[in-house]
Amino acid sequence: MEQIKSIQKVDFKVQGMTCSSCSNNVQKKLNSLEGIIDASVNIATEKGQVEYDSNKIDIKSILNAVDNMGYKAILDEEKNTEKVTLKIKGMTCTACANKVEKSLNKIEGIVSANVNFAVEKVTIEYDPKKTRLIDMQKKVSSLGYELNIEEDEENLIDEDEIKINKAKKTMMTSIIFTIAIKGLMLIQMFITPIPGYLPIIAVLGIPIIFGTGWHVHVASWKALKNKSPNMDVLVTLGSLPPYLIGLMALFFPLQSFIEMATSIMTFHLIGKYLEARAKGRASQAIKKLLQMGAKTAKIIVDREEIEIPTKDLQVGDVMVIRPGEKVPTDGIVVEGNGLLDESMATGESMPVKRQKGDEVIGATINKQGLLKVEVTKVGKDTFLSQVVKMMEECQGSKVPIQEFADRITGYFVPAIILLTIGTFISFNIFSEFHLSIIKWGATFLPWINPEMTPLTLAFITSTAVLVISCPCALGLGTPTALMVGSGMGAENGILIRNGEAIQTFKEVKAIAFDKTGTITKGKPEVTDLVMAEGVSEEDFLYYAATIEHGSEHPLAHAIMEKAKNEKINLGKVIDFNAVVGMGVTGNIDGERIFVGNRKLMKENNVSYGAYEEELIRLEEEAKTAMMIAKGDQLLGIIAVADPIKEDSPQAIAALEAMGIKTAMITGDNKRTAAAIGKKVGISHVIAEVLPDGKVEEVVKLQEKYDTVAMVGDGINDAPALKQANVGIAIGTGTDIAIEAADVTLVRGELSGIISAIKLSRAIFRKIKQNYFWAWFYNALFIPVAMFGLLHPMLGAAAMAVSSLNVVYNSLRLKKVDISPIYVGK
């Protein structure tokens, strides 16, 4: 047990990675450490995740290993404190600011408060469990000033925006100097010689090669030092040596390559900027979800309604939600009726009715009616936060196909460097052969000059080989598709926990379903009461509901609901016992009562032969028939039916049409199970299965069909969901089932499985397309470059286009129709 407890999983950010070679090298290093069970690093999200044994290695050693490689690892720790920057009105001098600052710092729960009089703002770090922003506002108000407790929007800067703006600034600086160099080059070539041309362009090249491009050279040095060359090494080799040779041309009769060197670096920076923008678009789904939440909430305090920031809410607060307002956080309705638009969570456009006792989800919209909702979840426990967490887990995971691409990428850069050296040597040894190809190319390619010396041509050609090769496209193929696809899924109520499920899903040959709450609604109703002669309905329901009061089974709730509607007062149960797979027993008013199936009656010598035909009839009507006995006397039969979900037959028919076999695993008797299976079109019914037998049944299906998915919603489904190749949880089910699953259907309808399959196939199709175009690009252009037919500047531009093509191809996923209506295989 201790061994299990020692296994931990943490997420962290990795700063300084520039291409997929970097992420692969970090991942390889982490996986080589003793105590690491599994590590994955994602270049698209710039995040890592490790599962490790804390008895063998600590998190500090893991982060240090990344830092020692020249990158920066930052742990994604859950903060106990919040930090906000708020506006203060009414201060007239620094004395006012000092007064406010001292007063705030005296409040319990405030770690620090710093008031800036010049900008009229205060930055506060505080523990939300000990104090609220509303308390701070009241304190400041008592001093005669006004504190605006809505967080200053100017300080809420998107991380992606920071990266994009930084990349844009770097790119624009490089472009300005490159345009100046190109302008001078054109004047020098076509208009008139410029005095001091070489010194001028050499000076103009310094801000590009050693300014905007300096971070590339630093990354190259780190990569070489760690014996893990990456794309930065290729860019450095393609820009720094040509520039240095250009400087030598100031003193020796050599050709200047300064123009080429600066262009290569600029094209690389343009590509990085466009890539940052595209990656930002790919990660929009998570940002959209986070922005969906309400900024403020109206709560009742001392019978008064006050407005506070949503982040200030605490469990137990009662929120007031009027028509047109968003539900600030998860809760339960304590008063009122309303119609809620839950499309952000479920993808369902039709509003749903919510009344007292119903749960509501934060960020959904109240379309009609006034609701009072008690807060049940805040912060990271809310539905919205859990969705974001699952999406980040998916985006941070790897698809099996990616492992092959990662292995290839690991050898890619060293192979390109060897090809470059080989090309340079070949050009000098077999000059005539290469020159003949270049002369042929010069007849239709304007950038080729066969009049150059073999040494110059060899240098230009080998530089072209360096800069045309781009491992980034290979590294971005999977993560960008996962980013876009998981976002689409979340918008449609499909939450995918890991990337492996996407690849496995398309190979599923059979899907097994739990019955209650999955195929059926999970809210059974009493349909029939068959009482023995002389037994009154009141006594019958009294015994049935009293004993079932101790049970958590959905069927028990149906019986208790029936007794409640009939206004029957319940008694007290002594020695209650739930007999797995049979029913329940207990003592009521000194009498031993049994409620259950034939097995339970047989074990307790209760004769039921006279009611066998009635039992069969009810079971053939897809009803669960339970017998009730007092001692050895049968009191009668109570039948409960769990209505089948409206879309279950259509969804199962669609799966069968797609060539996927369907099975139902249930504890019901064979007749009832067969009746339900027939109604919904299930091809394989497995009945009378005890809860702990579901795993065994999934294993049997795997032996027969190889790849099997399991759909369930209850705690007892969790082991089977784990055993299945793909576990699918119904979102209306328990947290344990959802945690055990690979895919969660928030809406709780089986039609979501069709959408999930279509989405997984679309994502995997995009991943394969991305890899094809990445390989095709390299396979096509590297030989062209090796034969001297590609100018390095064009190669640098093409390198940028290759990465962009992969990202934008992933973005095209958004156009794919994943509606649950069956269209085709």
GUGU-146107 format. One record per residue (C-alpha): y negated, z negated, x. Coordinates in steps of 0.2 Angstrom, whole numbers, padded with zeros to 4 digits, always signed. Last residue first. Layout:
N
YZX
...
# end
This chain:
825
-0024+0208-0091
-0035+0214-0105
-0049+0209-0117
-0044+0192-0124
-0059+0183-0131
-0062+0168-0120
-0078+0175-0113
-0078+0178-0094
-0089+0193-0094
-0093+0197-0076
-0112+0200-0073
-0114+0183-0063
-0101+0189-0051
-0114+0201-0044
-0121+0186-0034
-0105+0187-0023
-0109+0206-0019
-0127+0200-0015
-0120+0188-0002
-0108+0200+0006
-0121+0214+0007
-0133+0202+0015
-0121+0198+0029
-0118+0217+0032
-0137+0221+0031
-0142+0209+0045
-0129+0217+0056
-0135+0234+0051
-0153+0230+0057
-0147+0224+0074
-0136+0240+0076
-0151+0250+0072
-0161+0242+0086
-0146+0243+0097
-0145+0262+0095
-0129+0269+0089
-0120+0284+0096
-0115+0277+0113
-0096+0278+0111
-0094+0259+0109
-0107+0259+0095
-0097+0271+0085
-0082+0261+0088
-0090+0245+0083
-0098+0253+0067
-0083+0258+0056
-0071+0243+0060
-0085+0231+0059
-0092+0237+0042
-0074+0239+0035
-0070+0221+0040
-0085+0214+0031
-0083+0226+0017
-0065+0221+0014
-0068+0203+0016
-0081+0203+0003
-0070+0213-0009
-0056+0200-0007
-0068+0186-0011
-0075+0196-0026
-0058+0198-0033
-0054+0180-0030
-0070+0175-0040
-0065+0187-0054
-0047+0181-0055
-0053+0163-0056
-0066+0167-0069
-0053+0177-0080
-0041+0162-0078
-0055+0149-0083
-0061+0160-0098
-0043+0161-0104
-0041+0142-0101
-0057+0139-0111
-0048+0146-0126
-0038+0129-0125
-0053+0120-0132
-0059+0103-0125
-0077+0109-0122
-0077+0101-0104
-0062+0111-0098
-0058+0103-0082
-0049+0112-0067
-0040+0104-0052
-0035+0089-0062
-0031+0071-0056
-0049+0065-0059
-0049+0073-0076
-0033+0064-0081
-0040+0048-0075
-0057+0050-0084
-0048+0051-0100
-0048+0066-0112
-0063+0076-0120
-0064+0086-0104
-0046+0093-0107
-0038+0093-0089
-0030+0107-0081
-0019+0104-0066
-0014+0119-0055
+0002+0120-0045
+0008+0106-0056
+0013+0089-0049
-0004+0082-0050
-0006+0087-0068
+0011+0079-0071
+0005+0063-0063
-0011+0062-0074
-0003+0066-0091
+0001+0048-0094
-0018+0044-0093
-0021+0057-0107
-0029+0074-0108
-0016+0087-0103
-0014+0105-0097
-0001+0109-0083
-0001+0125-0073
+0015+0132-0065
+0019+0144-0051
+0038+0146-0047
+0044+0151-0065
+0061+0143-0066
+0060+0130-0052
+0042+0126-0057
+0047+0124-0075
+0060+0111-0069
+0047+0102-0058
+0035+0101-0074
+0050+0093-0084
+0052+0080-0070
+0034+0076-0070
+0034+0074-0089
+0048+0062-0088
+0037+0046-0085
+0029+0048-0102
+0046+0050-0111
+0051+0067-0117
+0058+0069-0134
+0054+0087-0135
+0052+0102-0123
+0047+0118-0133
+0046+0135-0124
+0038+0150-0132
+0023+0142-0140
+0017+0152-0154
+0005+0139-0162
+0014+0136-0178
+0031+0138-0170
+0027+0125-0157
+0021+0113-0170
+0037+0115-0180
+0048+0114-0165
+0040+0098-0159
+0042+0090-0177
+0060+0095-0177
+0064+0090-0159
+0057+0073-0160
+0040+0070-0152
+0038+0064-0134
+0030+0081-0130
+0030+0094-0117
+0024+0111-0124
+0028+0127-0114
+0019+0144-0112
+0024+0160-0102
+0010+0170-0095
+0012+0189-0097
-0006+0191-0102
-0001+0193-0120
+0008+0176-0119
-0009+0169-0113
-0018+0177-0128
-0006+0171-0140
-0008+0153-0133
-0027+0155-0135
-0026+0162-0152
-0014+0148-0158
-0024+0134-0150
-0042+0140-0157
-0042+0130-0173
-0035+0114-0164
-0019+0108-0173
-0021+0093-0185
-0012+0078-0180
-0001+0073-0194
+0005+0056-0198
+0020+0051-0210
+0024+0034-0215
+0042+0030-0220
+0049+0016-0230
+0052-0003-0231
+0069-0002-0222
+0078-0019-0223
+0086-0025-0207
+0072-0037-0202
+0057-0029-0211
+0057-0010-0207
+0044+0004-0206
+0050+0021-0202
+0039+0034-0193
+0037+0052-0197
+0027+0063-0186
+0022+0078-0196
+0025+0096-0191
+0031+0101-0209
+0049+0102-0202
+0047+0084-0197
+0042+0079-0215
+0056+0088-0223
+0069+0081-0210
+0063+0063-0213
+0064+0065-0232
+0082+0072-0229
+0087+0057-0218
+0080+0044-0231
+0096+0038-0238
+0103+0037-0220
+0090+0024-0215
+0100+0009-0211
+0092-0004-0199
+0104-0010-0186
+0090-0015-0173
+0095-0002-0160
+0098+0011-0174
+0080+0009-0181
+0072+0010-0164
+0082+0026-0160
+0078+0034-0177
+0059+0032-0174
+0046+0018-0175
+0039+0003-0184
+0049-0013-0183
+0044-0030-0191
+0052-0047-0188
+0046-0059-0201
+0038-0075-0198
+0021-0070-0205
+0021-0055-0194
+0033-0054-0179
+0033-0039-0168
+0040-0022-0164
+0033-0005-0158
+0040+0013-0157
+0054+0023-0148
+0049+0032-0133
+0043+0016-0124
+0046+0001-0134
+0029-0007-0137
+0031-0026-0140
+0021-0038-0150
+0027-0056-0149
+0016-0063-0163
+0005-0051-0174
-0008-0058-0185
-0013-0051-0203
-0024-0037-0208
-0035-0036-0223
-0032-0020-0234
-0048-0011-0239
-0039+0005-0243
-0050+0014-0231
-0046+0001-0218
-0028+0003-0221
-0029+0022-0218
-0039+0019-0202
-0026+0007-0196
-0013+0020-0198
-0023+0034-0189
-0027+0022-0175
-0008+0019-0173
-0005+0037-0171
-0018+0039-0157
-0008+0026-0147
-0017+0010-0141
-0006-0002-0150
-0009-0020-0155
-0016-0015-0172
+0000-0006-0175
+0008-0022-0181
-0005-0026-0193
-0007-0008-0199
+0011-0005-0204
+0014-0023-0211
-0002-0022-0222
+0001-0003-0226
+0018-0007-0234
+0012-0023-0243
-0002-0014-0251
+0008+0002-0255
+0020-0010-0265
+0039-0010-0260
+0051-0012-0275
+0060+0004-0271
+0057+0010-0254
+0041+0018-0249
+0037+0036-0244
+0018+0037-0238
+0012+0054-0233
-0003+0062-0224
-0009+0048-0212
-0022+0056-0200
-0021+0060-0182
-0036+0062-0171
-0029+0070-0155
-0036+0087-0160
-0019+0096-0157
-0014+0108-0143
-0022+0096-0130
-0026+0079-0139
-0008+0076-0143
+0003+0090-0137
+0004+0091-0118
+0004+0109-0113
+0014+0118-0099
+0007+0135-0092
+0019+0148-0085
+0018+0162-0072
+0002+0156-0063
-0003+0168-0048
-0021+0170-0053
-0023+0151-0054
-0017+0148-0036
-0031+0157-0028
-0044+0148-0039
-0035+0132-0037
-0037+0133-0018
-0056+0132-0021
-0056+0115-0027
-0063+0105-0042
-0067+0119-0054
-0077+0113-0070
-0076+0125-0084
-0089+0121-0098
-0097+0139-0098
-0112+0135-0087
-0101+0125-0076
-0089+0140-0073
-0104+0151-0069
-0109+0138-0056
-0092+0137-0049
-0092+0156-0047
-0109+0158-0038
-0105+0144-0025
-0086+0150-0024
-0091+0168-0020
-0104+0162-0007
-0091+0151+0001
-0078+0164+0002
-0086+0179+0010
-0099+0170+0020
-0088+0167+0036
-0083+0185+0036
-0101+0192+0034
-0106+0180+0048
-0094+0187+0061
-0107+0201+0064
-0104+0214+0078
-0118+0227+0079
-0128+0217+0091
-0115+0216+0105
-0109+0234+0104
-0127+0240+0104
-0130+0230+0120
-0115+0239+0128
-0122+0256+0123
-0140+0252+0130
-0133+0246+0146
-0121+0260+0149
-0134+0273+0144
-0146+0265+0158
-0132+0265+0171
-0127+0283+0166
-0145+0289+0169
-0155+0294+0154
-0156+0313+0150
-0143+0311+0136
-0157+0303+0124
-0150+0298+0108
-0162+0292+0094
-0163+0308+0085
-0144+0309+0080
-0139+0327+0076
-0137+0337+0092
-0139+0321+0102
-0122+0316+0096
-0114+0330+0106
-0123+0326+0122
-0118+0308+0119
-0099+0313+0118
-0100+0323+0133
-0109+0309+0142
-0095+0297+0138
-0082+0309+0146
-0093+0313+0161
-0097+0294+0165
-0079+0289+0166
-0081+0274+0178
-0099+0269+0174
-0097+0271+0155
-0080+0262+0156
-0087+0247+0165
-0101+0245+0151
-0088+0248+0137
-0076+0235+0145
-0089+0222+0146
-0094+0225+0128
-0076+0225+0122
-0074+0208+0131
-0089+0201+0123
-0083+0207+0106
-0066+0199+0109
-0074+0182+0113
-0085+0184+0097
-0070+0188+0085
-0056+0176+0091
-0062+0162+0080
-0066+0174+0067
-0048+0179+0065
-0043+0161+0063
-0056+0159+0050
-0051+0175+0040
-0033+0168+0039
-0039+0151+0033
-0050+0160+0020
-0035+0167+0011
-0030+0149+0007
-0047+0145-0002
-0057+0132+0006
-0067+0117-0001
-0085+0113+0000
-0090+0124-0015
-0077+0115-0025
-0082+0098-0020
-0100+0102-0023
-0096+0108-0040
-0086+0092-0044
-0100+0082-0038
-0113+0091-0049
-0102+0089-0064
-0100+0071-0060
-0119+0069-0059
-0121+0078-0076
-0108+0067-0084
-0116+0051-0078
-0109+0039-0065
-0120+0045-0051
-0136+0038-0059
-0134+0029-0076
-0120+0027-0089
-0118+0017-0105
-0136+0018-0112
-0137+0013-0130
-0143+0027-0141
-0155+0027-0156
-0155+0044-0164
-0168+0052-0175
-0162+0068-0184
-0161+0087-0179
-0160+0097-0163
-0157+0083-0151
-0154+0092-0134
-0141+0088-0121
-0148+0082-0104
-0137+0066-0104
-0121+0067-0115
-0118+0058-0131
-0104+0047-0137
-0101+0044-0155
-0101+0026-0163
-0115+0029-0175
-0117+0048-0178
-0117+0065-0168
-0115+0082-0177
-0113+0097-0165
-0125+0111-0162
-0117+0129-0160
-0120+0137-0143
-0104+0130-0135
-0105+0132-0116
-0098+0114-0115
-0111+0104-0105
-0127+0114-0106
-0122+0120-0123
-0122+0102-0130
-0135+0106-0143
-0135+0090-0153
-0137+0087-0172
-0141+0070-0177
-0137+0054-0186
-0145+0037-0184
-0141+0020-0176
-0130+0014-0161
-0126+0031-0154
-0116+0029-0137
-0124+0034-0120
-0125+0046-0106
-0143+0049-0100
-0160+0056-0105
-0155+0064-0121
-0167+0079-0122
-0180+0079-0136
-0183+0092-0150
-0179+0080-0164
-0182+0062-0158
-0172+0051-0146
-0175+0033-0145
-0166+0024-0130
-0158+0007-0131
-0155+0000-0113
-0138-0008-0110
-0135+0001-0094
-0151+0003-0085
-0164+0017-0085
-0177+0018-0071
-0171+0035-0066
-0176+0042-0083
-0194+0037-0080
-0201+0025-0093
-0209+0027-0110
-0211+0011-0121
-0206+0008-0139
-0209-0010-0144
-0196-0022-0152
-0196-0033-0136
-0192-0017-0126
-0185-0002-0135
-0183+0014-0124
-0192+0031-0123
-0185+0041-0108
-0193+0052-0095
-0189+0066-0083
-0175+0073-0095
-0161+0081-0085
-0159+0100-0084
-0167+0101-0067
-0151+0094-0059
-0140+0107-0068
-0152+0121-0062
-0151+0115-0044
-0132+0115-0045
-0132+0133-0052
-0145+0139-0040
-0134+0138-0025
-0131+0157-0024
-0150+0160-0026
-0153+0149-0010
-0139+0158-0001
-0149+0175-0005
-0165+0167+0001
-0157+0160+0017
-0148+0177+0020
-0165+0186+0018
-0173+0175+0031
-0158+0176+0043
-0158+0195+0042
-0176+0195+0046
-0173+0184+0061
-0159+0195+0067
-0171+0211+0065
-0184+0202+0075
-0172+0197+0089
-0166+0215+0090
-0184+0222+0090
-0190+0211+0104
-0176+0216+0115
-0178+0235+0111
-0196+0235+0115
-0193+0225+0131
-0180+0237+0137
-0191+0244+0151
-0182+0257+0163
-0182+0252+0181
-0193+0257+0196
-0195+0239+0202
-0209+0227+0200
-0215+0228+0182
-0197+0235+0178
-0191+0217+0182
-0199+0211+0167
-0190+0224+0156
-0173+0218+0165
-0178+0201+0158
-0181+0207+0141
-0165+0217+0141
-0155+0201+0147
-0163+0190+0133
-0161+0202+0118
-0143+0208+0116
-0135+0193+0126
-0145+0181+0115
-0139+0190+0099
-0121+0190+0104
-0122+0171+0109
-0130+0167+0093
-0115+0175+0084
-0103+0162+0091
-0095+0157+0108
-0084+0141+0107
-0082+0135+0125
-0092+0119+0121
-0105+0124+0134
-0105+0142+0128
-0109+0136+0110
-0123+0124+0116
-0131+0138+0126
-0130+0150+0112
-0138+0137+0100
-0152+0135+0112
-0154+0154+0114
-0155+0156+0095
-0168+0141+0094
-0179+0150+0106
-0180+0166+0095
-0197+0162+0087
-0204+0157+0104
-0195+0162+0119
-0190+0180+0114
-0203+0182+0101
-0218+0173+0107
-0215+0180+0125
-0214+0199+0119
-0232+0201+0118
-0234+0196+0136
-0221+0209+0141
-0229+0221+0129
-0246+0219+0139
-0238+0219+0156
-0229+0235+0153
-0244+0245+0145
-0256+0240+0159
-0266+0256+0156
-0261+0264+0140
-0255+0282+0142
-0261+0293+0127
-0255+0299+0110
-0236+0301+0108
-0227+0289+0119
-0240+0276+0124
-0248+0276+0107
-0230+0274+0099
-0226+0260+0111
-0243+0251+0107
-0239+0251+0089
-0221+0246+0092
-0227+0231+0102
-0240+0226+0089
-0227+0228+0075
-0215+0216+0085
-0229+0203+0087
-0232+0203+0068
-0214+0204+0064
-0209+0189+0075
-0223+0178+0067
-0217+0184+0050
-0199+0180+0053
-0202+0162+0060
-0213+0158+0045
-0200+0166+0033
-0186+0155+0041
-0196+0139+0039
-0201+0144+0021
-0182+0148+0016
-0176+0132+0025
-0189+0121+0016
-0186+0130-0001
-0167+0127+0001
-0171+0108+0003
-0181+0108-0013
-0198+0099-0011
-0200+0085-0024
-0216+0077-0015
-0228+0088-0024
-0220+0083-0041
-0226+0065-0038
-0214+0054-0047
-0219+0049-0065
-0224+0030-0064
-0243+0034-0064
-0250+0017-0058
-0267+0012-0066
-0278-0001-0059
-0285-0017-0065
-0274-0030-0056
-0264-0033-0072
-0261-0014-0072
-0254-0014-0055
-0241-0027-0061
-0237-0018-0077
-0234-0002-0067
-0223-0011-0055
-0212-0018-0069
-0211-0001-0077
-0205+0006-0060
-0190-0006-0062
-0184-0020-0052
-0168-0028-0045
-0155-0015-0049
-0167-0001-0045
-0168-0007-0027
-0185-0002-0020
-0194+0010-0008
-0212+0013-0013
-0224+0026-0007
-0242+0024-0015
-0255+0037-0018
-0273+0038-0019
-0275+0052-0006
-0287+0042+0005
-0281+0025-0001
-0264+0027+0005
-0254+0012-0001
-0237+0008+0007
-0224-0002-0003
-0208-0009+0006
-0191-0016+0001
-0196-0019-0017
-0182-0029-0026
-0192-0045-0029
-0211-0041-0031
-0222-0048-0017
-0223-0030-0009
-0232-0024-0025
-0245-0037-0024
-0249-0034-0006
-0250-0015-0008
-0261-0017-0023
-0273-0029-0014
-0273-0018+0002
-0278-0003-0008
-0292-0011-0017
-0299-0018-0001
-0298+0000+0006
-0311+0005-0007
-0313+0012-0025
-0296+0011-0032
-0295+0016-0051
-0280+0028-0051
-0264+0026-0042
-0252+0041-0040
-0233+0038-0035
-0222+0042-0021
-0204+0037-0024
-0189+0030-0013
-0174+0023-0021
-0162+0010-0014
-0144+0006-0013
-0141+0024-0006
-0124+0033-0007
-0121+0039+0010
-0121+0058+0014
-0118+0055+0032
-0128+0066+0044
-0120+0076+0058
-0131+0085+0070
-0124+0100+0081
-0123+0101+0100
-0104+0098+0101
-0107+0080+0105
-0115+0078+0088
-0099+0084+0079
-0088+0071+0089
-0101+0058+0086
-0100+0060+0067
-0081+0057+0068
-0082+0043+0080
-0095+0034+0068
-0083+0037+0053
-0070+0027+0060
-0053+0032+0067
-0035+0026+0067
-0035+0012+0054
-0048+0022+0044
-0036+0036+0041
-0046+0052+0037
-0051+0064+0024
-0066+0074+0030
-0079+0085+0022
-0093+0095+0029
-0109+0103+0023
-0120+0117+0028
-0118+0124+0010
-0114+0142+0016
-0107+0137+0033
-0094+0126+0025
-0084+0113+0035
-0067+0107+0031
-0057+0092+0038
-0040+0086+0034
-0029+0071+0039
-0040+0065+0054
-0033+0050+0062
-0032+0058+0080
-0045+0071+0082
-0040+0090+0082
-0045+0093+0064
-0063+0088+0069
-0063+0100+0083
-0056+0114+0073
-0069+0111+0059
-0083+0111+0071
-0077+0127+0079
-0075+0135+0062
-0092+0130+0056
-0100+0137+0072
-0090+0153+0071
-0096+0155+0053
-0114+0157+0058
-0130+0147+0063
-0124+0129+0063
-0138+0117+0068
-0137+0104+0055
-0121+0097+0048
-0122+0087+0032
-0108+0074+0028
-0095+0071+0015
-0082+0056+0016
-0064+0054+0011
-0054+0038+0015
-0036+0034+0018
-0034+0016+0023
-0030+0010+0005
-0015+0021+0005
-0009+0013+0022
-0012-0004+0014
+0000+0000+0000
# end
